[in-house]
Amino acid sequence: MCLAVPALVTALLPDDRATVSLGGVTSTCSLELVEDVAVGDYVIVHVGYALSRLDAGEAERTLALLAEVADAEAAA
């Protein structure tokens, strides 16, 4: 199963790359497929590539749903 998740852009790096944060975990991803990304934007990340930008409200709703699923799995 593949999963693309919203991540917060925390820094822009050389060569169309960015540092992103998801739940306190930081990673780098490629921004080659997305234009005009800024620090503070949310991007959908899959296998190391930002696929699109996402508005903050939608990102927060999606992250809340993912946390709810994780909590339910942990309780089961």
C-alpha positions, 0 to 999 in steps of 0.5 A: 500500500502506498500513502502520500501524507501532508508535511509542513515545509520547514526549510528550503534547500538548494537543488529544489529540495526542502526539509519537511516535518511530519509529527515531529519527524523531519526529512528532506524531499524533492520539490521538482514537481511543485512550483512556488513552495514556501516555508510554512506551506504544506505539501503532499509527500510520497516516496521523497517527492512533494506532489502538490501543495495543500492548504493548511486547513485541509492538511490539519484535517487529514493529519487529525484523521491519520492520528485518529486511525493510529490511536484506534489501531493502538487501542485494538 
